[in-house]
């Protein structure tokens, strides 16, 4: 029963939508609506990252979250979000293992990184936008 293709497609869908919701929650609800753009940029600067990187991360998390929920370019988006989660893991590394520790531990962002790899390997699953309906990824073709 577990090896049926429909189960794999359903599992990929569930993972994809869950990841998308989590990225939207962290990018939009937490970084934009709770901490604010300036507050998030200030936090990034306080931990040694350039303040401008906060805006890049916010944009990636929101756009990536929407793309994952819709099922658009799932493999590419999943791979593009891995560096964001590696950066989060590195930031939490000194705090220890458990995310409940002061400043948050590294196990949650590390696990999130692994789930992105799994999503990239699985693909979009059910109810994703059809690739043929999406614009070409390689729009920078030379003449």
Phi and psi restraints in degrees (value plus and minus 20) as a CYANA .aco file:
   2 UNK   PHI     -94.0   -54.0
   2 UNK   PSI     -39.1     0.9
   3 UNK   PHI    -114.9   -74.9
   3 UNK   PSI     -11.8    28.2
   4 UNK   PHI     -90.5   -50.5
   4 UNK   PSI     117.9   157.9
   5 UNK   PHI     -76.2   -36.2
   5 UNK   PSI     -53.7   -13.7
   6 UNK   PHI     -85.2   -45.2
   6 UNK   PSI     -53.7   -13.7
   7 UNK   PHI     -88.0   -48.0
   7 UNK   PSI     -60.0   -20.0
   8 UNK   PHI     -83.5   -43.5
   8 UNK   PSI     -61.7   -21.7
   9 UNK   PHI     -85.1   -45.1
   9 UNK   PSI     -58.8   -18.8
  10 UNK   PHI     -87.9   -47.9
  10 UNK   PSI     -59.8   -19.8
  11 UNK   PHI     -84.3   -44.3
  11 UNK   PSI     -62.5   -22.5
  12 UNK   PHI     -82.7   -42.7
  12 UNK   PSI     -60.6   -20.6
  13 UNK   PHI     -80.9   -40.9
  13 UNK   PSI     -69.0   -29.0
  14 UNK   PHI     -81.1   -41.1
  14 UNK   PSI     -64.2   -24.2
  15 UNK   PHI     -84.8   -44.8
  15 UNK   PSI     -65.3   -25.3
  16 UNK   PHI     -80.0   -40.0
  16 UNK   PSI     -68.4   -28.4
  17 UNK   PHI     -88.2   -48.2
  17 UNK   PSI     -59.3   -19.3
  18 UNK   PHI     -81.9   -41.9
  18 UNK   PSI     -65.6   -25.6
  19 UNK   PHI     -81.8   -41.8
  19 UNK   PSI     -63.1   -23.1
  20 UNK   PHI     -81.2   -41.2
  20 UNK   PSI     -63.5   -23.5
  21 UNK   PHI     -84.1   -44.1
  21 UNK   PSI     -61.4   -21.4
  22 UNK   PHI     -83.7   -43.7
  22 UNK   PSI     -62.1   -22.1
  23 UNK   PHI     -86.6   -46.6
  23 UNK   PSI     -59.4   -19.4
  24 UNK   PHI     -83.3   -43.3
  24 UNK   PSI     -62.7   -22.7
  25 UNK   PHI     -81.0   -41.0
  25 UNK   PSI     -63.2   -23.2
  26 UNK   PHI     -97.0   -57.0
  26 UNK   PSI     -58.6   -18.6
  27 UNK   PHI     -96.8   -56.8
  27 UNK   PSI     -69.9   -29.9
  28 UNK   PHI    -107.9   -67.9
  28 UNK   PSI     -76.7   -36.7
  29 UNK   PHI     -89.5   -49.5
  29 UNK   PSI     -64.9   -24.9
  30 UNK   PHI    -101.8   -61.8
  30 UNK   PSI     -77.7   -37.7
  31 UNK   PHI     -94.5   -54.5
  31 UNK   PSI     -58.2   -18.2
  32 UNK   PHI    -109.7   -69.7
  32 UNK   PSI     -73.3   -33.3
  33 UNK   PHI    -104.4   -64.4
  33 UNK   PSI     -48.4    -8.4
  34 UNK   PHI    -112.3   -72.3
  34 UNK   PSI     -76.0   -36.0
  35 UNK   PHI    -107.9   -67.9
  35 UNK   PSI     -44.5    -4.5
  36 UNK   PHI      61.6   101.6
  36 UNK   PSI     138.6   178.6
  37 UNK   PHI     -81.9   -41.9
  37 UNK   PSI     -67.8   -27.8
  38 UNK   PHI     -85.7   -45.7
  38 UNK   PSI     -59.3   -19.3
  39 UNK   PHI     -84.8   -44.8
  39 UNK   PSI     -61.6   -21.6
  40 UNK   PHI     -86.2   -46.2
  40 UNK   PSI     -62.8   -22.8
  41 UNK   PHI     -81.8   -41.8
  41 UNK   PSI     -61.0   -21.0
  42 UNK   PHI     -83.9   -43.9
  42 UNK   PSI     -59.1   -19.1
  43 UNK   PHI     -84.2   -44.2
  43 UNK   PSI     -65.5   -25.5
  44 UNK   PHI     -77.1   -37.1
  44 UNK   PSI     -64.1   -24.1
  45 UNK   PHI     -84.3   -44.3
  45 UNK   PSI     -58.1   -18.1
  46 UNK   PHI     -87.0   -47.0
  46 UNK   PSI     -43.3    -3.3
  47 UNK   PHI    -121.4   -81.4
  47 UNK   PSI     -10.0    30.0
  48 UNK   PHI      77.7   117.7
  48 UNK   PSI     -19.1    20.9
  49 UNK   PHI    -112.7   -72.7
  49 UNK   PSI     133.3   173.3
  50 UNK   PHI     -83.7   -43.7
  50 UNK   PSI     121.2   161.2
  51 UNK   PHI     -78.9   -38.9
  51 UNK   PSI     -56.6   -16.6
  52 UNK   PHI     -82.4   -42.4
  52 UNK   PSI     -46.4    -6.4
  53 UNK   PHI     -83.6   -43.6
  53 UNK   PSI     -48.4    -8.4
  54 UNK   PHI     -79.5   -39.5
  54 UNK   PSI     -60.8   -20.8
  55 UNK   PHI     -88.2   -48.2
  55 UNK   PSI     -56.8   -16.8
  56 UNK   PHI     -85.4   -45.4
  56 UNK   PSI     -65.7   -25.7
  57 UNK   PHI     -83.0   -43.0
  57 UNK   PSI     -64.5   -24.5
  58 UNK   PHI     -79.6   -39.6
  58 UNK   PSI     -67.0   -27.0
  59 UNK   PHI     -82.6   -42.6
  59 UNK   PSI     -62.7   -22.7
  60 UNK   PHI     -84.3   -44.3
  60 UNK   PSI     -62.8   -22.8
  61 UNK   PHI     -86.0   -46.0
  61 UNK   PSI     -62.3   -22.3
  62 UNK   PHI     -91.4   -51.4
  62 UNK   PSI     -70.9   -30.9
  63 UNK   PHI     -83.8   -43.8
  63 UNK   PSI     -61.4   -21.4
  64 UNK   PHI     -84.9   -44.9
  64 UNK   PSI     -60.4   -20.4
  65 UNK   PHI     -82.1   -42.1
  65 UNK   PSI     -64.8   -24.8
  66 UNK   PHI     -84.2   -44.2
  66 UNK   PSI     -66.0   -26.0
  67 UNK   PHI     -80.3   -40.3
  67 UNK   PSI     -61.8   -21.8
  68 UNK   PHI     -85.5   -45.5
  68 UNK   PSI     -64.5   -24.5
  69 UNK   PHI     -79.8   -39.8
  69 UNK   PSI     -62.5   -22.5
  70 UNK   PHI     -95.8   -55.8
  70 UNK   PSI     -42.5    -2.5
  71 UNK   PHI      63.5   103.5
  71 UNK   PSI      13.9    53.9
  72 UNK   PHI    -121.0   -81.0
  72 UNK   PSI     104.9   144.9
  73 UNK   PHI      30.1    70.1
  73 UNK   PSI      25.1    65.1
  74 UNK   PHI     -77.8   -37.8
  74 UNK   PSI     -65.6   -25.6
  75 UNK   PHI     -85.3   -45.3
  75 UNK   PSI     -65.5   -25.5
  76 UNK   PHI     -84.4   -44.4
  76 UNK   PSI     -65.4   -25.4
  77 UNK   PHI     -83.2   -43.2
  77 UNK   PSI     -64.1   -24.1
  78 UNK   PHI     -79.3   -39.3
  78 UNK   PSI     -65.4   -25.4
  79 UNK   PHI     -87.5   -47.5
  79 UNK   PSI     -55.9   -15.9
  80 UNK   PHI     -88.4   -48.4
  80 UNK   PSI     -47.5    -7.5
  81 UNK   PHI    -104.5   -64.5
  81 UNK   PSI     -32.6     7.4
  82 UNK   PHI     -79.9   -39.9
  82 UNK   PSI     -65.2   -25.2
  83 UNK   PHI     -80.1   -40.1
  83 UNK   PSI     -52.5   -12.5
  84 UNK   PHI     -81.2   -41.2
  84 UNK   PSI     -65.6   -25.6
  85 UNK   PHI     -94.1   -54.1
  85 UNK   PSI     -50.2   -10.2
  86 UNK   PHI     -84.9   -44.9
  86 UNK   PSI     -61.5   -21.5
  87 UNK   PHI     -80.8   -40.8
  87 UNK   PSI     -60.7   -20.7
  88 UNK   PHI     -86.7   -46.7
  88 UNK   PSI     -60.1   -20.1
  89 UNK   PHI     -82.2   -42.2
  89 UNK   PSI     -65.3   -25.3
  90 UNK   PHI     -83.2   -43.2
  90 UNK   PSI     -56.6   -16.6
  91 UNK   PHI     -86.7   -46.7
  91 UNK   PSI     -55.0   -15.0
  92 UNK   PHI    -108.9   -68.9
  92 UNK   PSI     -31.0     9.0
  93 UNK   PHI     -72.9   -32.9
  93 UNK   PSI     -65.6   -25.6
  94 UNK   PHI     -85.2   -45.2
  94 UNK   PSI     -35.5     4.5
  95 UNK   PHI    -103.4   -63.4
  95 UNK   PSI     -26.0    14.0
  96 UNK   PHI      77.2   117.2
  96 UNK   PSI    -192.0  -152.0
  97 UNK   PHI     -94.4   -54.4
  97 UNK   PSI     -72.6   -32.6
  98 UNK   PHI    -101.4   -61.4
  98 UNK   PSI     114.3   154.3
  99 UNK   PHI     -86.8   -46.8
  99 UNK   PSI     -40.5    -0.5
 100 UNK   PHI     -96.3   -56.3
 100 UNK   PSI     -25.3    14.7
 101 UNK   PHI     -89.4   -49.4
 101 UNK   PSI     142.0   182.0
 102 UNK   PHI     -72.4   -32.4
 102 UNK   PSI     101.7   141.7
 103 UNK   PHI      62.5   102.5
 103 UNK   PSI     -22.7    17.3
 104 UNK   PHI      60.7   100.7
 104 UNK   PSI     116.6   156.6
 105 UNK   PHI    -107.2   -67.2
 105 UNK   PSI    -197.2  -157.2
 106 UNK   PHI    -118.2   -78.2
 106 UNK   PSI     -26.0    14.0
 107 UNK   PHI     -88.0   -48.0
 107 UNK   PSI     -55.2   -15.2
 108 UNK   PHI     -88.3   -48.3
 108 UNK   PSI     -71.7   -31.7
 109 UNK   PHI     -85.2   -45.2
 109 UNK   PSI     -50.4   -10.4
 110 UNK   PHI     -86.5   -46.5
 110 UNK   PSI     -64.1   -24.1
 111 UNK   PHI     -83.2   -43.2
 111 UNK   PSI     -61.2   -21.2
 112 UNK   PHI     -80.9   -40.9
 112 UNK   PSI     -58.5   -18.5
 113 UNK   PHI     -81.3   -41.3
 113 UNK   PSI     -64.6   -24.6
 114 UNK   PHI     -83.6   -43.6
 114 UNK   PSI     -59.4   -19.4
 115 UNK   PHI     -85.9   -45.9
 115 UNK   PSI     -51.4   -11.4
 116 UNK   PHI     -86.3   -46.3
 116 UNK   PSI     -59.2   -19.2
 117 UNK   PHI     -82.9   -42.9
 117 UNK   PSI     -64.6   -24.6
 118 UNK   PHI     -81.0   -41.0
 118 UNK   PSI     -63.0   -23.0
 119 UNK   PHI     -82.9   -42.9
 119 UNK   PSI     -62.0   -22.0
 120 UNK   PHI     -81.6   -41.6
 120 UNK   PSI     -57.4   -17.4
 121 UNK   PHI     -92.4   -52.4
 121 UNK   PSI     -58.7   -18.7
 122 UNK   PHI     -94.7   -54.7
 122 UNK   PSI     -55.5   -15.5
 123 UNK   PHI      67.7   107.7
 123 UNK   PSI    -189.2  -149.2
 124 UNK   PHI     -94.8   -54.8
 124 UNK   PSI     -49.3    -9.3
 125 UNK   PHI      56.6    96.6
 125 UNK   PSI    -178.0  -138.0
 126 UNK   PHI     -90.4   -50.4
 126 UNK   PSI     138.2   178.2
 127 UNK   PHI      32.7    72.7
 127 UNK   PSI      22.0    62.0
 128 UNK   PHI    -123.0   -83.0
 128 UNK   PSI     136.0   176.0
 129 UNK   PHI     -80.8   -40.8
 129 UNK   PSI     116.5   156.5
 130 UNK   PHI     -87.1   -47.1
 130 UNK   PSI     110.1   150.1
 131 UNK   PHI     -74.9   -34.9
 131 UNK   PSI     -56.5   -16.5
 132 UNK   PHI     -88.7   -48.7
 132 UNK   PSI     -35.4     4.6
 133 UNK   PHI    -110.1   -70.1
 133 UNK   PSI     -30.6     9.4
 134 UNK   PHI    -113.3   -73.3
 134 UNK   PSI     130.5   170.5
 135 UNK   PHI     -79.9   -39.9
 135 UNK   PSI     132.7   172.7
 136 UNK   PHI     -79.3   -39.3
 136 UNK   PSI     119.7   159.7
 137 UNK   PHI     -93.3   -53.3
 137 UNK   PSI     -50.9   -10.9
 138 UNK   PHI    -118.6   -78.6
 138 UNK   PSI      51.4    91.4
 139 UNK   PHI    -104.0   -64.0
 139 UNK   PSI     -24.7    15.3
 140 UNK   PHI    -117.9   -77.9
 140 UNK   PSI      20.6    60.6
 141 UNK   PHI     -92.6   -52.6
 141 UNK   PSI     122.6   162.6
 142 UNK   PHI    -107.1   -67.1
 142 UNK   PSI     131.0   171.0
